[in-house]
Amino acid sequence: MNWVSACQVDEVEEYMPKSVDIGDIKIGIFQVGDHYFAIENICPHAYALLTEGFVEDGTVECPLHEAIFDIKTGNLESGPGCRNLLTYPVKVEAGEIMISLAQ
């Protein structure tokens, strides 16, 4: 896997995700408990950044359309999301969050 740096761990808090662009890909970095997750950051229903949504109990709610997604799996839990989100492998090295774009 090719790993790329996304951000530092101190840039992400449990209820304050981080939006990053890697090339043309918009990715949301979320913290749930002691773990970090990387998911597609654009709601598949219509353009809205999920990192600007409401985060609670391991889910994120689209700020515009109320679709709710599981942060760990990317699964659509309810609402007009149309499909599950893409997810990306994450690892932490020396305080840096690294993601792989391999699907």
C-alpha positions in Angstrom: 0.0 0.0 0.0 1.1 3.5 -0.7 0.7 5.6 2.4 0.3 9.4 2.3 0.4 11.9 5.1 -3.1 13.4 5.8 -2.5 15.4 9.0 -1.2 15.4 12.5 -3.2 13.6 15.2 -3.6 16.8 17.2 -5.5 18.3 14.3 -8.4 15.9 14.8 -10.7 15.7 17.8 -13.6 13.3 18.4 -16.2 16.0 17.5 -14.0 18.1 15.3 -13.0 16.1 12.2 -10.5 17.3 9.7 -11.1 17.9 6.0 -8.1 17.1 3.7 -7.6 17.1 0.0 -5.2 14.5 -1.4 -4.9 15.2 -5.1 -8.5 15.6 -6.3 -9.9 13.4 -3.5 -11.7 15.1 -0.6 -11.4 13.0 2.6 -12.7 13.4 6.1 -10.5 12.3 9.0 -12.6 11.4 12.0 -11.7 10.2 15.5 -13.9 7.7 17.3 -12.6 6.8 20.7 -8.8 6.2 20.3 -9.1 5.3 16.6 -8.9 7.4 13.4 -11.0 6.8 10.3 -10.9 8.2 6.8 -14.0 8.5 4.7 -15.2 10.2 1.6 -15.9 13.7 2.6 -18.6 14.6 0.1 -22.2 13.4 0.7 -23.2 11.2 -2.3 -26.7 12.7 -2.3 -25.6 16.2 -3.2 -22.5 18.3 -2.6 -21.9 18.9 1.1 -18.8 18.3 3.2 -19.5 15.7 5.9 -16.7 17.2 8.1 -19.1 20.1 8.5 -21.9 17.8 9.7 -23.0 16.7 13.1 -20.8 14.0 14.7 -22.3 11.8 17.4 -21.9 8.2 18.6 -19.6 7.1 15.7 -21.8 8.6 13.1 -21.8 11.8 11.0 -24.9 13.6 9.7 -24.8 15.5 6.4 -25.1 19.2 7.2 -27.6 19.7 4.4 -29.6 16.6 3.8 -29.7 14.7 7.1 -28.2 11.5 5.7 -26.4 9.6 8.5 -23.3 7.6 7.9 -21.3 5.2 10.1 -17.8 6.7 10.4 -16.1 3.4 10.9 -17.7 1.6 7.9 -19.0 4.3 5.7 -22.4 2.6 5.7 -25.5 4.7 5.1 -27.6 4.4 8.2 -30.5 6.6 7.2 -31.6 9.5 5.0 -31.1 10.3 1.3 -27.4 9.4 1.1 -28.0 7.1 -2.0 -25.1 4.8 -1.2 -22.4 3.9 1.3 -19.2 6.1 1.5 -15.8 5.1 0.3 -13.4 4.4 3.2 -9.7 4.5 3.3 -7.2 2.5 5.5 -5.6 4.6 8.2 -2.4 4.2 10.3 -0.7 6.5 12.8 3.1 6.9 12.8 4.9 9.3 15.1 1.8 11.5 15.6 1.0 11.6 11.9 -2.2 10.2 10.4 -1.4 8.3 7.2 -4.0 7.0 4.7 -3.9 4.7 1.8 -5.9 5.6 -1.3 -5.9 2.0 -2.5 -9.5 0.6 -2.6 
